């Protein structure tokens, strides 16, 4: 009986480790993303990004590194050390994620599968969120489109 119980506990703990990042409202998607980046939990940060943001990041990195999009996507999805050091650590610094993680975010309007989020003390920027597969995701590239 104790072996069965131990196995059950182990399975529950493992499922918690691999559970996808989920946000129940738009504000949690944005805050959770910056908290994950700040904590260097890049797998969770990646999972909290909208599919459009993921696709744009993969395309940009593939172009810059002259790699296939499939290879780059795999690097992000497996949290490859080269992506953690090359992309995420740089983004962590440039985005001021530690400061952003401590900010207060408030969900705004929701229209269909898109939501807006406001950061306390910043009336100029709405953060874009997208409802995908039943969970809110941060539209990083939708909020901050790359400059040509």
C-alpha distance (Angstrom), angle and dihedral (degrees) to the residues before:
residue distance angle dihedral
X1 . . .
X2 3.80 . .
X3 3.81 90.8 .
X4 3.82 90.1 53.9
X5 3.79 91.0 47.8
X6 3.82 91.2 48.6
X7 3.79 90.6 50.2
X8 3.80 91.2 49.4
X9 3.81 91.8 50.2
X10 3.80 90.2 48.8
X11 3.82 91.8 51.1
X12 3.81 91.9 49.4
X13 3.81 91.7 49.8
X14 3.80 91.9 48.0
X15 3.79 91.6 50.5
X16 3.79 89.4 53.9
X17 3.78 90.7 53.3
X18 3.78 94.3 52.9
X19 3.80 98.8 34.8
X20 3.78 111.6 126.0
X21 3.76 118.7 -108.6
X22 3.78 110.0 -100.5
X23 3.76 132.0 -175.7
X24 3.79 120.2 -162.1
X25 3.79 95.0 -156.9
X26 3.81 137.5 18.6
X27 3.83 95.6 -101.3
X28 3.81 92.1 54.2
X29 3.81 90.5 53.0
X30 3.81 92.6 56.9
X31 3.80 96.7 40.1
X32 3.80 92.0 42.9
X33 3.79 90.7 52.1
X34 3.81 93.4 53.8
X35 3.81 91.5 42.9
X36 3.81 90.0 52.4
X37 3.82 92.9 48.3
X38 3.80 90.8 46.7
X39 3.82 90.5 51.3
X40 3.83 90.6 45.9
X41 3.80 88.9 -118.1
X42 3.77 90.5 143.6
X43 3.79 95.3 165.5
X44 3.79 90.1 59.8
X45 3.81 91.3 43.6
X46 3.82 90.2 52.9
X47 3.80 91.2 48.6
X48 3.82 90.7 51.8
X49 3.81 92.7 56.5
X50 3.78 120.3 96.2
X51 3.80 115.6 -107.5
X52 3.80 88.9 -114.2
X53 3.82 91.0 55.2
X54 3.79 91.1 46.9
X55 3.81 90.9 50.2
X56 3.80 93.4 48.9
X57 3.81 92.8 47.8
X58 3.80 91.4 48.5
X59 3.81 91.1 49.1
X60 3.81 93.4 48.3
X61 3.81 94.1 47.2
X62 3.82 92.0 44.7
X63 3.80 90.2 52.4
X64 3.82 93.6 46.0
X65 3.81 94.1 45.6
X66 3.84 94.6 37.3
X67 3.80 91.7 -124.4
X68 3.79 133.2 131.6
X69 3.79 116.8 -92.0
X70 3.81 89.0 -123.7
X71 3.81 91.5 57.2
X72 3.81 92.7 46.8
X73 3.81 93.0 47.3
X74 3.79 89.2 52.1
X75 3.81 90.5 52.1
X76 3.80 90.8 53.9
X77 3.79 95.0 43.4
X78 3.81 93.4 49.7
X79 3.81 92.9 43.1
X80 3.78 90.7 -123.4
X81 3.84 111.9 -160.2
X82 3.81 90.9 -123.3
X83 3.82 90.5 59.6
X84 3.80 92.4 43.3
X85 3.79 91.3 53.5
X86 3.78 99.6 32.7
X87 3.78 102.9 39.9
X88 3.79 112.1 11.5
X89 3.81 100.3 42.2
X90 3.80 89.5 49.1
X91 3.81 91.3 47.5
X92 3.81 90.1 47.0
X93 3.80 90.1 58.3
X94 3.80 98.9 40.1
X95 3.81 94.7 45.8
X96 3.81 93.7 49.7
X97 3.79 86.2 -131.5
X98 3.80 94.0 174.8
X99 3.80 90.1 58.6
X100 3.80 92.5 42.2
X101 3.81 91.7 49.4
X102 3.80 89.2 59.2
X103 3.80 95.0 50.4
X104 3.79 125.9 100.4
X105 3.80 116.0 -114.2
X106 3.79 125.5 -166.5
X107 3.78 127.2 -162.5
X108 3.79 113.8 -121.2
X109 3.77 131.4 -178.5
X110 3.77 121.3 -11.6
X111 3.80 119.4 -158.1
X112 3.78 114.8 178.0
X113 3.79 108.1 -51.5
X114 3.82 95.8 -16.2
X115 3.76 126.8 85.8
X116 3.76 136.3 179.1
X117 3.79 127.8 -137.6
X118 3.79 129.7 -162.4
X119 3.76 125.6 -153.4
X120 3.78 115.4 -140.1
X121 3.79 110.0 -104.3
X122 3.82 94.3 19.2
X123 3.77 115.8 91.2
X124 3.79 93.6 163.5
X125 3.79 101.4 69.4
X126 3.78 132.2 56.1
X127 3.77 114.0 -164.9
X128 3.81 112.6 -139.1
X129 3.79 120.8 -132.0
X130 3.79 130.5 -177.1
X131 3.79 129.5 -154.5
X132 3.81 106.8 -132.4
X133 3.79 126.9 168.9
X134 3.80 91.3 -11.3
X135 3.81 96.1 -53.0
X136 3.79 133.7 91.6
X137 3.81 116.1 -114.0
X138 3.79 129.7 -167.5
X139 3.80 114.0 -111.6
X140 3.80 96.1 -147.0
X141 3.79 94.5 164.3
X142 3.80 91.0 40.9
X143 3.81 89.6 53.8
X144 3.81 96.6 41.2
X145 3.82 107.3 26.4
X146 3.79 114.1 -164.5
X147 3.76 117.3 -103.0
X148 3.82 115.8 -115.4
